Amino acid sequence: MVIAMLAPATAPKDEVATGSRRSIPLSILDLAAVGRKESIAESFAGSVELARVAERTGYRRVWYAEHHNISSIASSATAVLIAHIAGKTETIRLGSGGIMLPNHSPMVIAEQFGTLATLHPGRIDLGLGRAPGSDQATTYALRRDPSAAETFPRDVLELQGLLGDESPIPGVRAIPGQGTHIPIYMLGSSLFGAQLAAELGLPYAFASHFAPRALHEAIAIYRERFKPSGQLAEPYVIAGVGAIVAGTAEDAAEQLEAARRLRARALFSRGGQKLSEEDIDTILSAPQGSAVDEMLTYNAVGTPNDAGAYLEEFRDRTEADELIVVHQSNSVENRLRSVELLTEAVDPAGDASELMPR
């Protein structure tokens, strides 16, 4: 397996010796991952502790993603999970990264997130995507209209209006929701999201932690075409990146291989099918394995200083305003350790002069 690494892969010796921390605005995307020997309840407990660690160590926000029918991801009821974790933390921003809007009516999402914003004022983000978040059979089970993605731009505007002061639908108000002005973020893994975020003047988060191909082109298009809006005066880019931070490079490499196998299992098993270790070996050595490796292209793997150097270079290459990190370790315990270890080399709050949008 070859994972693309941005040079330099390790920090300069003098920087390691002095213990200085890089200032890089960092957030976390938590998939509520379920390890092979873990229960969903253990995953949720881990997500609570992860948010607490992130809050204590200065990360900017934690987001949760809507995925369905994937045995290794438990964040399907995204708003419910956000509510649970918000009640067990105090200050850190929490949100969706993202809600797959074509699976829902804008009204329902306005009410759900309006409730969250009312219960936890100033702490809730709403990231939106247009993918189904699963396969075709699950799309059918969700009662999703296959053509719903075609109205995504209109639905985003409708949702934005429902969260504003005046409803776009005569006689209909989102209660709670109206007047909350929850900040909306556009998510994407292609050029479509970049173009829409630019047109609507929204912050843009690119899913380069699993779909790296269009990263640089999408960011360029977004910045070139951005139109100021009531929410945002200047472009704001969040770039996704994986991370596995451990006490030694060898330990991190072992966790990366375990994460690679878990990703293959999630991608290629459906409907209760159980893949053996031999099946995974076969998949990873076949052409399908390249799909797994491509998803892991951007990954900060190693000791805290290794990972910090990687993230610094990744941010320099993308010129992102913020990085959102997916800690991809293979267990709750290792993810929590990765989150905390990374802050030995990086100040995740970033420079005070780098203001984040709402």
N, C-alpha and C positions, 0 to 999 in steps of 0.2 A: 504494500500500500504506500502511496506517495501522497502526503498532505502538503499543499503549497504553504511555504513559510515566507513571511516578509522579513527581509534582512533589515537590521540585525536581529537574529533570533535570541541573542542573550544580551544582557546589559553590560556596559563597560565595567571593568574591574573596579575602577575608582568609585563608580556610582554605587556598586554593591557594598564597597567598604564603608562608605559614609552613611549608607542607609537612607539616603534622601528619597522622597517619594515624588513621583511624577504627578502633575495635576491634570487629570483627564476626567471630564464629566461622564460618569457611568450610571447606568440603570440596569435593571435585571428583568429578563423575560423568564418567568417561572412556568414551566409546562406541567407542574405537579406530576413529575415523572414517577412511574411505579417500577421499581426494580424487580428483577425476576423472583427474588425471595422476600418481597415486601407486599404489604396489603395497601389498598387504597386509603384506608384510615391512617396508616403510617405515612403515606405520601402527603395527606392533608396536614397532619401534625408537623411534618417536615417543612411544608410551605409556610405554616405559621411561624416556625422558628427561623426560617430563612428570611422572612420579612422583618422579623425582630432584629436579626443580625444586620440586615441591610440598613435598617433605621439607625441602629447604634453606630455603625461604621461609616455612615455618611452617603450611601448611595442615593441617587436623586428620586428614583421611583421603582416600583415593581409592577410589571404588567403580567396578565394571564391570558392565554390564547384559547379560543374556541376550536376544539377538535372533537370529532365524534368517532365512535367505534374503533378506537385505537387502544389496545389493552395496556400500553405503556404510558398513556397520557390521561390524566384524570380531571382536567380543567374544562370539561364540556359544559357544565352549568356555570359559566364564567361569572355572571353577576352574583350568584349565590356564594361562590368561593370568595369573591372580592368582599362581600358583606361580612363573611365569617372572619377574614383576616383583618379587615378594617377595625372590627370590634376588639381585636387582640393586639393592635398597635396604636400609636398615638399621633404621629406626625408625618410619616412618610406618605408620599403620593402613591395611590394604587389605581390600576385601571386595566382596560382590555387591550390586548395586543395580538389579535383584536377580536372584536365581534364581527362575525361574517354576516353582514347586514342582509343579503338576499335570503338568509334563513328565517328572517323575522320581519314583522311590520315595523316601520319607524316609530309608530305610536307605542308599541310594547317596549322598545328599547328606551324611548324617552321616559316612560314611566319607571322602568327598572333603574336606570341610571339617575333619574331625578330623585328617586328614593334614596339611592346611595349618597348623592350629593347633599341631600337634606340632612341625612343622618351624620355625614362626615364632611362638613363644609370645607371647601378649599383643598380637598385631598383626592378628588376623583378625576381621572382622565378617561376619555372615550376614543379608543383607536378602532378604526373601521376597515374591513377588508371585503372583497367581493367574491372570494373563492368559497366553495361549499364547506371546506374543512373536513372532507371525508370522500368516500367513494360513491358510485352511482346508486348502489342499493341503499346506503345510508341516507343519501339525498332523498330518495323516495320515502324512506321511513320518517324523515323529518317533515314530510308533506311539502317539500320545497318545489316550487314551480321552476323547471329547468331554465325558463326564460327570464327568471327574476333578476339575473345579473345584468340584463340589458337595461333595466331601469335604475341601476345602482346610482348614477350621478343624480337623478331626480330624487331618489330616496334619501341620499345624503342631505340634499337641500331641505327636504321635508323634515328630516330629523333635526337639522340645525334650527329650522324655524320653530319646531315644537319646543325646543329648549330655550328659545328666545322669548322676547316680551309679547309678541303677537303671533298667534297660531296661523300657519298658512292654510288651515282648513276651517272655513267658516263654521262656527258653532261647536268646534271641538278643541278641547284643551288637554294637555298632558298634565295630570294632577296625581302625584307631584311630577315636576319636570319643567313646566313653564317658568321662565325667568331665572333658571339656574345657570344658564350660559356655560354649561360644561364644555371645557376645551376639547375640540375634536381633532384627532390626528388621522391622516390618511396613511394606510399601510399598503405596501405593494411589493411584488417580486418581478414586476415587468415595467415596461414604459407607460402603460395605461395609467397606473396609479400616480406616477410622477407627473404626467400631463394634467390629470384631474386635480391633484393637490396644488399644482401651480395655478391652474385656472381659478380655483376656489380660494386661494390664499390661505392654505392650511399647512401646518407642519407635516413633514413627510418622513416616514420610517420605512427603510428598505430592508427586506428580509434576507440579507446576505448571509445570515447564519445557516440558511439551508438552500438558498437559491442565488448563488453568487454571480451568475453570468452577466446580468445586465446592470450590475451595481454602479459602475462608473458612468455609463451612458445615462442611466436613469437620474442620477444626481445632477449631471450636467444639464439635462433637459429641464429638470425641476427648477434649477437656479436661473437658467436663461429665460424661462417663460413665466416666472413667478409674478403674480399680481397681488399687491397689498390688499388686505381685507380688514374688516372690523376686528378680527381675532389676531391677525399677525401682520406686522409692517414689513418684515424682511424674511427671506427664506430661512427655514430651520430644518436641518437634516439630522436624523437619527439613523445610524447604521448598525445592523445586527452582526454580532460576532460570537463565536463559541469560545469557551474557556474551560480548561481543566488545570487547576493549580494544585500542586501537591508539595510535600516537603522535599522530594527528590525528583529529578527528571525521569528516573526509571519508574517511579510510582505513577507519575503523570502519564507516561507512555502506556503503562499497563491499563490504566483507566480509559485512555483513548481507545485502545483496542476493544475493551469491554463495551464502550459506548458505540463503537462502530458495529459490533455484533448486535447490540440492542436496536440500533437504527435499522439494520437489515431485517431483524425480526418484525419490527413495526411496519416496515414497508411491504414485506412480502408474505405476511400471514394475515388472513382475514377469516371471519366467520367461525371462530373457535379453532381454526387449524393450528396445530402445534408443530413447530419446526424443531428438529433435533439439532444438536451441535454440528453433526455431519452435514445436515441440510444447509446450515449457515455457512460452513466452510465452502460448500459447493457454490453457493450464491456469490460469496465474496471473491471467489477465484474465477467466476464466470463474468461475462460482459455486464451483468446486472450489478456487479460489485462496483463498477465505475460510477454508477448513480449514487451509491452510498458515499463514496469517497468525494464526489463533487459536492455533496451537501456539507461535507466537513472541510471544505477548502479554507475557510477563514476561521482559524482556531488558535487561540493562545494557550499553548500546552507547555507545562514545565514548572519550574520553581517560581516563586513570586516575581523575582527580577526577570526571569525569562519571559513570563507572561506580560509584565509591565512594559518591557521593551517592545514586545510584539504589538501590544495595543497602541503604544505611542506611534509606532511606524504606520500601523493601520489607520490611525486617525490622521496622520500627516498625509497619507496617500489619498484618503477620501475627503479630507477637509470637513469631516462631519462635525456638527456642533455638539453631538452627544453620541456615545456608543451604548447600545443596549446589549448586555451580555447574557448568553445562555450558558449557565454552568452545567456542563454535560457529563459530570462524573456519574458513576454507575450506581450510586446509592445515596440515600438521604444524608447519611453521615459524611460521605465524601463531598457532596455538594455544599453542605454547610461549611466544611473546612475550606473548600475552594473559594467560597464567597469571602470568608474572613482572611485567608492567606493573601488574596490579591490586594487587599488594602494595606498590606505591609509595604508594597512597592508603588501603589497608586492611591492618591487622594481622590475618591470617587465623587466628591462634591464639586470638583473642578475649581477653576479660578472664580473668585467672587464677581469679577467683571463680566463673566460669561453668563448672562442672564438667560434662564430657560423660559420658554413660553408658558405662562400661567401654570 
